[in-house]
Amino acid sequence: MRSILNKYSEIRNIKSNIKKYKYEFENHRIYTNISRCEKVGTILLILNTILLIMDLIVYKPMRAKTSSYIFLFYSHITVIILILLWFILLKMHKKYKKTLSLRVYYILLINISLYWCMFMALNNLSIGGQISAYLICILCISALLYISPLEAFVTYFISMLIFSLGIFHIVHDIRSLFSNMVNVVIVALFAYIASNINFKHFSQDFINNKNNLESKKKLEETNRKLKEYEKLRTDFFANISHELRTPLNVIYCAEQIMEENVEKSNFYDNTLNKYLDMIKQNSYRLIRIIENLIDITKIDALNFDVNFENYDIIRIIEDITMSVADFIKDRGIAIIFDTEIEEKIIACDLNLIERIILNLLSNSVKFTEKGGSIFVKIHLEDNKVCISVKDTGIGIPDCMQELIFDRFIQVDKSISKSCEGSGIGLAIAKSLVEMQGGSISVKSVLGKGSEFTISLLDISINDDTKNKCANQLERNYMKKVRIEFSDIYE
Ligand code: ADP
């Protein structure tokens, strides 16, 4: 009972959905039926032409003796004429787009073939044969065409009525009449059920297609809106970052002028110096946050320029490490630099390398207690230059080791040293390494320390090595170190 109710509600569902697209559905159904009818019509035409040729050549002598052969001969001629007419009218209809509904054409073809087969079956029955022509035809129609339950009922019922009258007229033996009638009724009933199932599946497919199309459209619309919002967001970040930079520069310059004046006037005031230092460190912090925001915006907009040039990577890393060592000398953390090779020229972007290494070092300093150590090592491995920054700090839990490279991810403050930070440093570092064709990874044991390793491609470009190495000598990392370490307070 429940399954019948389910079926009923399913059919009601289909019907109510079909109502929404009634016009489109009917159009689709009629065009599918017409295209199938064209194929069936062609087959019927060929079949009847062959039969007519056989009538003219092989069955000619029989025609003179048996009236059934005469009837068949004329039936073939009639069907050929009707189908040709059908094709001509259909072509004209399509060409001139007459208002007469195309539906008429497939109903016409169904009836032409049905009544032709009915005639053949009755003709055959009259000479003691089978009625299979009609039965096959009605089954083919139910399988090939999508006709509505009403169309199916009317078509099958009327043809069955006429066919039964024909049988009554020809067959007088009760047993054979009964068996023929049983065959006709069963097959007509079966054809009606098959037609309904066929129609239901066709409707269901149509609705599914429509729903899929609508979901696709909605998805495309949402995608388009998302892209618009994303552009708005990127523009907003780019604007706001530049807007913040201007007043910040003013504050920073004012602080520097004040510092110079204090120095020149030889006026030493502990409190004033403390406040000047506060302004300076917080200006650096803001500069760092704004630079990170600008970088994220550029990375998202795929607008980040990478300037590859040949540099001695050993020298760069050593210089940065030494600058950091100078900067944190009072913190009680040892920084040890070690390398397997004296010189290694590779193509990289100096600014990006500085940002990456300073970020890793500032994290190590941030998360290592007094008395701890930081090791910076360089070695070669499989055509790659590997730079590792290892510390004896608080370490990172296993479950967080992948996640810390995602934006705004920080290890739970309750298990990490309470430090400032925005959680975007490593995400940016990862992007900057990848932009240079490299990769970054971490190994860490909670409570024992962490080791971040960057692998850069060991390749160089044209031979301007000397110039770049000379430029390297002139670089002063101190301001960059101050900016990168600005969120580490005493
Ligand atoms: P920030 O340091 O600004 O919060 P990062 O992206 O640089 O952002 O780091 C993300 C998080 O990864 C940090 O908040 C910290 O929890 C963890 N982390 C990074 N480096 C280390 C390290 N050397 N030792 C322990 N934890 C670290």
Residues whose N, C-alpha, C, O or C-beta is under 5 A from the ligand:
A	BS01	ADP	N363 S364 F367 G393 G395 I396 I404 I409 Q410 V411 S416 E420 G421 S422 G423 I424 G425 L426 A427 S450
